Amino acid sequence: MKFSHFRDILAVAETGSLRAAGRHLGIAQPAITRSIREIEQELGVTLFERHAKGVRLTEMGQVFVRRAQAIQSEIRRAREEVEQMKGQAIGEVSIAVSTASSMSLMPSAVTTFRKRYPDVVLKITESFFQPVEADILSGRIDFYVGPLDQSNISSQFSVEKLFDNYRMVVARKGHNYGSARSLADLMDARWLRPALSDRSTEGDLEAAFERLGLPAPNIVVHARSALITLLTVANSDLLTILPQQWIEFPLTANLVEPLLLDEGVMTAAPMCIARRQDMPLTPVAEYLCDLMRRAGEHFMHRRDKAGGVAQIAPR
């Protein structure tokens, strides 16, 4: 089994056809076909099955590709780590961040990182943890920064808590409910439910109403995008619940504002860093991870100095 076998199979899996994989790699299609046949003979299984528009992975092929992606990522990391230890600031770092962490942590961390490593390619994916869990294990993403419920995390991950996280009821600037001081004042409101970090928290809004003996909130919009959430709430009379970071971020603070309710804030999953347990980061990726850690410390310091979330939404 050669590295070229992994390269060819991953190219075919990504492009969906032998011809497209050959063009992508700059290799003749017969060579790609021969490479796949060799590895299938060695493994004794079929990795691809043909269909009208190309090929697709078999169940065995999917298993093999997951491992091949991890091998390819680790080979790349090994090469980059050696070069970085030799003093050459090259390579790439790939991270996944939630919207809230990108607002509160990423600006300062990325600015400092780019100054030190201007030639390193930085790949940033906006996501919660669950959609990128497999990519972290395969090595396609170095680490994740965002809200995370640590109770259900596999031991394959190392998780470091940065700070506690909170969400608040939010409305557009100048909303009629701006003077509301209790959830009881919002019984006639219509709500937008944003995508949250963990499905176990999706009933928090309803639970808050239920604890007060109030009818369930009238949720009329479900949004799976941070941009759609912001634009919809800022341009309508809908209310929503958002992380504290949205209220403090200059670009969003000008569009929406928190309602200072007597019930206070809603606890959310804490902000964390998650990475593979069994594999160290490259020196460059470790540096960025440490910058995110420091940014988290600065965020906590600013919040504590300002009186915490209680100043934003007193109980």
Salt bridges, closest charged atoms under 4 A:
ASP8 OD1 - ARG7 NE 2.87
GLU38 OE1 - HIS5 NE2 2.83
GLU49 OE2 - ARG56 NH1 3.83
GLU74 OE2 - ARG77 NH1 3.36
GLU74 OE2 - ARG276 NH1 3.26
GLU80 OE1 - ARG76 NH1 3.07
GLU83 OE2 - LYS86 NZ 3.49
GLU92 OE2 - ARG76 NE 3.87
GLU92 OE2 - LYS123 NZ 3.49
ASP142 OD1 - ARG77 NH2 2.46
GLU160 OE2 - ARG293 NE 2.74
ASP164 OD1 - LYS161 NZ 2.61
ASP204 OD2 - ARG167 NH2 2.80
GLU206 OE2 - ARG193 NH2 2.32
ASP237 OD1 - ARG172 NH2 2.66
ASP237 OD1 - HIS175 NE2 3.94
GLU257 OE1 - LYS173 NZ 3.97
ASP278 OD1 - ARG276 NE 3.11
GLU286 OE1 - ARG275 NH2 2.81
ASP290 OD1 - ARG293 NH1 3.01
ASP290 OD2 - ARG294 NH2 2.77
